[in-house]
Amino acid sequence: MADKQQTTCPRVDIGGQAVMEGVMMKGPDAIAITVRRPDGSMAVRYEPYVALSKKHKWMGWPVIRGAVNMANMLVMGMQTLETSTKMLGIMDEEPTKFEKWLAEKLGKGIDKVVMGMAMILAVILSVGLFILVPTAVEKGIIAWTGSTTAATLVGGVVKILLLIGYMIFCGMVPDVRRTFQYHGAEHKTVYCHEHDLPLTPENAKGFTTLHPRCGTAFLLIVFVISILMTLLIGRGITVFIWRFLFHLAMLPVIAGVSYEVLKGLAHSDSKLARALRWPGLQMQRLTTREPDEKMLECAIVSMNVALYGLPKNAPKNRDGFTILHSYKESEKGYVFEKPEVKPVAEAAEAVAEEADEEAPVQEPQA
């Protein structure tokens, strides 16, 4: 399959995210999560979804939609990760005393408190690593050279190097490396759908793991746009705290512009667009890995369920998650056979007969 086909995409609304041992896919009006359980089965969760732009038209306006999407994906991403761990059954450990106390004081469930704390820590880490540290470097360059232009360029390079270093570090963790494989499975499946091919592991396997609409490419574009905007309107700011607040305040605008750039590059096949999206594609080599067939099956199931819903009469486990054993069971129009339900009298008679068959034979006594 040609590289040209693999790194361009039509205007579609299907996107996704790798999760713990699985994949989430977000369709136009539904979200599906599929995880591979330790017994080899796939647990699936389907949830209807209404885009914020449909509820509030202004949230779909250019630039604004990018800022809204970034905030929405942060919240949705944390919720999806939490759901996937529940589906795997790995969140049964006892909450800490602090978590219990906080849940009691806030009047919220333990799960919501834990997720909220995780989101706060993630935001603090992101702001500290990608805004505070580069701003401190910029301040040092200004003090040394007196040039805000040099400071902005060096600060931007530091941001990108920190991002690359962070991704390399994450890729060294075995569990995260498996998640990167599921990330690759998500991209291959999205490509397969975009090229109107039947969703099978064999078809998806032929595509690349590098996709132009990936969040990794988006982050790189955000950092580049940040450098350009700071050069245009932030060059005169030399005081550390004001530079920090400027970077923080400009983040929604930068995200909005970056989102439009990402979409424009992804849907264009011009030589310029291909050249500009190339760095973002190469960055994905750090956050994607080649998946195995079982990982591709999870991604395909999520894609099918997000597009067509759950198969009819699909079995569920005690936690309410649908259980599938093959990606074929998620294909459009698939119907599970209904379990045979016997009438009460017939069932009771069958039980009595079974009991008689199992009863020991008594020898006649003299």
C-alpha positions in Angstrom: 0.0 0.0 0.0 1.5 3.4 -1.0 2.7 5.8 1.6 0.6 8.5 0.0 -2.6 6.5 0.8 -1.4 5.7 4.3 -0.8 9.3 5.5 -3.8 11.2 4.2 -7.4 10.8 5.3 -10.8 11.9 4.2 -13.1 14.1 6.3 -14.4 11.7 8.8 -15.5 11.9 12.4 -13.9 8.7 13.7 -11.1 9.1 16.2 -9.8 7.1 19.2 -7.5 6.6 22.1 -5.5 3.7 23.4 -6.5 2.6 26.9 -5.4 -0.1 29.4 -5.3 -3.2 27.3 -7.6 -1.9 24.7 -8.9 0.9 22.5 -11.6 3.6 22.6 -13.3 4.8 19.4 -15.4 7.9 19.2 -17.9 8.0 16.4 -20.3 10.8 15.4 -22.9 9.8 18.0 -21.4 7.1 20.2 -18.3 6.0 22.2 -17.1 2.4 22.4 -14.4 1.0 24.6 -13.0 -2.5 24.2 -10.4 -4.2 26.4 -8.8 -7.6 26.3 -9.5 -9.4 29.6 -7.0 -11.9 31.1 -9.2 -14.8 30.0 -8.9 -13.8 26.3 -12.4 -12.4 26.0 -13.2 -8.8 25.1 -15.2 -6.6 27.4 -17.1 -3.9 25.5 -18.8 -0.7 26.7 -21.1 1.4 24.5 -22.3 4.9 25.3 -24.3 7.4 23.2 -22.4 10.7 22.7 -23.6 14.1 21.7 -20.9 16.5 20.5 -20.7 19.8 22.4 -20.9 21.7 19.1 -24.4 20.1 18.6 -25.6 21.4 21.9 -23.9 24.8 21.5 -23.3 25.9 18.0 -20.6 28.5 18.9 -18.5 25.6 20.3 -18.2 24.4 16.7 -16.8 27.7 15.3 -13.2 27.6 13.9 -10.5 28.1 16.5 -13.0 27.9 19.4 -13.7 24.3 18.6 -10.0 23.4 19.0 -9.8 24.9 22.5 -13.1 23.2 23.4 -11.9 19.9 22.0 -8.6 20.0 24.0 -10.5 20.5 27.3 -13.1 17.9 26.4 -10.5 15.3 25.4 -8.6 15.9 28.7 -11.7 15.1 30.7 -12.9 12.3 28.3 -9.4 10.8 28.3 -9.3 10.5 32.1 -12.8 9.1 32.2 -12.0 6.5 29.5 -8.8 5.4 31.3 -10.8 5.0 34.5 -13.5 3.0 32.7 -11.0 0.7 31.0 -9.4 -0.2 34.3 -12.8 -1.0 35.8 -13.5 -3.2 32.7 -10.3 -5.1 33.4 -11.2 -5.4 37.1 -7.9 -3.9 38.4 -9.4 -1.1 40.5 -10.6 -3.2 43.4 -7.9 -2.1 45.8 -9.0 -0.3 49.0 -9.1 3.5 48.8 -6.8 5.4 51.1 -8.0 7.1 54.2 -7.4 10.5 52.6 -9.5 9.6 49.5 -12.3 8.4 51.8 -12.2 11.6 53.9 -12.1 13.8 50.7 -15.1 11.9 49.2 -17.0 12.4 52.4 -16.3 16.1 52.6 -17.1 16.7 48.9 -20.1 14.5 48.9 -18.7 12.6 45.8 -18.0 9.0 45.1 -14.5 7.6 45.6 -14.1 7.0 41.8 -14.9 10.7 41.1 -12.5 11.9 43.7 -9.6 9.7 42.5 -10.3 10.8 38.9 -10.4 14.4 39.9 -7.1 14.2 41.8 -5.5 12.5 38.8 -6.7 15.2 36.5 -5.4 17.9 38.8 -2.0 16.2 39.1 -1.9 15.8 35.3 -2.5 19.5 34.7 0.0 20.5 37.3 2.6 18.2 35.7 1.9 19.5 32.2 2.0 23.2 33.3 5.2 22.7 35.3 7.0 20.7 32.7 6.0 22.4 29.5 5.3 26.0 30.6 7.1 26.7 33.9 10.4 25.1 33.1 10.7 26.6 29.5 9.7 30.0 30.9 12.5 29.8 33.4 14.9 29.0 30.6 13.6 32.0 28.6 14.2 34.2 31.6 17.8 33.0 31.9 18.4 33.7 28.2 16.9 37.2 28.5 19.2 37.9 31.4 22.2 36.6 29.5 21.6 38.0 26.0 18.9 40.7 26.5 17.1 39.2 23.5 13.5 38.0 23.8 13.6 36.6 20.3 16.5 34.3 21.3 14.7 33.4 24.5 11.5 32.5 22.7 13.4 30.3 20.2 15.4 28.5 22.9 12.4 28.1 25.1 10.5 26.5 22.2 13.3 24.1 21.5 13.4 23.2 25.2 9.6 22.4 25.1 10.0 20.1 22.2 13.0 18.4 23.7 11.1 17.9 27.0 8.2 16.4 25.0 10.5 14.0 23.2 12.3 13.0 26.4 9.0 12.4 28.2 7.7 10.2 25.3 11.0 8.2 25.3 10.8 7.7 29.0 7.2 6.5 28.8 8.1 4.1 26.1 10.6 2.4 28.4 7.8 1.3 30.8 6.5 -2.1 29.8 2.8 -1.4 30.4 3.0 1.9 28.6 4.8 0.2 25.7 1.8 -2.2 25.4 -0.5 0.9 25.4 1.6 2.3 22.5 0.9 -1.0 20.6 -2.8 -0.4 21.1 -2.3 3.1 19.9 -0.8 1.7 16.7 -3.8 -0.7 16.4 -6.2 2.3 16.7 -4.4 4.1 13.9 -4.4 1.1 11.6 -8.1 0.5 12.1 -9.0 4.1 11.5 -7.0 4.0 8.2 -8.8 0.7 7.2 -12.2 2.4 7.8 -11.2 5.6 6.0 -10.2 3.5 2.9 -13.6 1.7 2.9 -12.0 -1.7 3.4 -13.7 -4.5 5.4 -12.6 -4.2 9.0 -10.4 -7.3 9.5 -7.0 -7.7 11.2 -5.5 -8.8 7.8 -6.7 -5.5 6.1 -5.7 -3.2 9.0 -2.3 -4.8 9.4 -1.2 -3.4 6.0 -1.4 0.2 7.1 1.1 2.4 8.9 0.8 3.2 12.6 1.4 6.9 11.8 -1.7 9.0 11.4 -1.9 12.8 10.5 -4.7 13.5 13.0 -2.9 11.9 16.0 -2.7 13.8 19.3 1.1 13.4 19.2 1.2 15.5 16.0 -1.2 17.9 17.6 1.2 18.5 20.5 4.1 19.2 18.2 2.0 21.7 16.3 0.9 23.4 19.6 4.6 24.0 20.5 5.5 25.4 17.0 2.4 27.7 17.0 3.4 28.8 20.6 6.8 29.9 19.3 5.3 31.8 16.4 2.6 33.6 18.5 5.2 34.5 21.2 7.4 36.0 18.6 4.5 38.0 17.1 2.8 39.4 20.2 4.9 38.4 23.3 8.4 39.6 22.5 8.2 42.6 24.7 7.5 40.7 27.9 10.6 40.2 29.9 9.4 39.7 33.5 9.3 36.0 34.5 5.8 35.9 36.0 4.3 37.9 33.1 5.9 35.6 30.6 4.6 32.6 32.5 1.0 34.0 32.7 1.2 35.0 29.0 2.0 31.5 28.0 -0.7 30.1 30.2 -3.4 32.6 28.9 -2.5 32.0 25.3 -2.9 28.2 25.6 -6.6 28.1 24.5 -5.9 30.3 21.5 -2.8 28.3 20.5 -4.8 25.0 20.9 -7.6 26.5 18.7 -5.2 27.6 16.0 -3.2 24.3 16.2 -6.4 22.3 15.8 -7.3 24.1 12.5 -3.7 23.6 11.3 -3.9 19.8 12.1 -7.2 19.3 10.3 -6.0 21.3 7.3 -2.8 19.4 7.0 -4.5 16.0 7.5 -7.0 16.6 4.7 -4.7 18.1 2.1 -2.5 16.1 -0.3 -0.4 19.0 -1.5 3.4 18.8 -1.4 3.5 21.6 1.2 1.0 19.8 3.5 2.9 16.6 3.2 6.1 18.3 4.1 4.6 20.2 7.1 2.9 17.1 8.6 6.0 14.9 8.2 7.6 16.0 11.6 4.3 15.1 13.4 4.2 11.7 11.8 7.8 11.0 12.8 7.0 12.0 16.4 4.5 9.2 16.4 7.3 6.7 16.1 7.8 7.4 19.9 4.1 6.8 20.9 3.0 4.0 18.6 4.3 0.4 18.2 3.3 -2.4 15.9 0.3 -4.2 17.4 -0.4 -7.9 17.4 -3.6 -9.5 15.9 -5.5 -9.5 19.2 -4.9 -5.8 19.7 -6.2 -5.1 16.2 -9.3 -7.1 17.0 -10.0 -4.9 20.1 -9.6 -1.8 17.9 -11.9 -3.2 15.2 -14.6 -4.1 17.8 -14.5 -0.6 19.2 -14.8 0.8 15.6 -17.8 -1.4 14.7 -19.6 -0.8 18.0 -19.1 3.0 17.7 -20.5 2.9 14.2 -23.3 0.3 14.5 -23.9 -0.2 18.2 -23.8 -3.5 20.2 -24.7 -6.7 18.5 -28.3 -7.9 19.3 -28.7 -10.3 22.2 -25.0 -9.9 23.1 -24.2 -11.5 26.5 -23.2 -9.4 29.4 -21.1 -10.1 32.5 -22.3 -9.3 36.1 -20.7 -5.7 35.8 -22.9 -5.0 32.8 -20.2 -5.1 30.1 -20.8 -6.9 26.9 -18.5 -9.9 26.3 -17.3 -10.9 22.9 -14.9 -13.5 21.7 -14.3 -12.5 18.1 -14.2 -9.2 16.2 -16.7 -10.8 13.8 -19.3 -10.7 16.5 -19.3 -6.9 16.4 -19.9 -6.6 12.7 -23.0 -4.8 11.4 -26.1 -7.0 11.6 -24.6 -9.7 13.8 -27.2 -11.3 16.1 -26.5 -13.7 18.9 -28.8 -16.6 19.3 -31.2 -16.1 22.2 -30.6 -18.6 25.1 -33.4 -21.2 25.2 -35.8 -20.5 28.0 -38.0 -23.4 29.1 -41.4 -23.0 30.7 -41.4 -23.2 34.5 -43.3 -26.5 34.6 -41.0 -28.1 32.0 -37.9 -26.8 33.7 -39.0 -28.2 37.1 -39.8 -31.6 35.5 -36.3 -31.6 33.9 -34.7 -30.9 37.3 -36.7 -33.7 38.9 -35.7 -36.1 36.2 -32.0 -35.1 36.6 -32.2 -35.7 40.3 -33.8 -39.1 39.8 -31.0 -40.1 37.4 -28.3 -39.0 39.9 -30.0 -40.7 43.0 -28.3 -44.0 44.1 -30.2 -47.2 43.3 -31.6 -48.8 46.6 -31.4 -52.6 46.8 -34.7 -54.2 47.9 -34.6 -55.5 51.4 -35.9 -58.9 52.5 
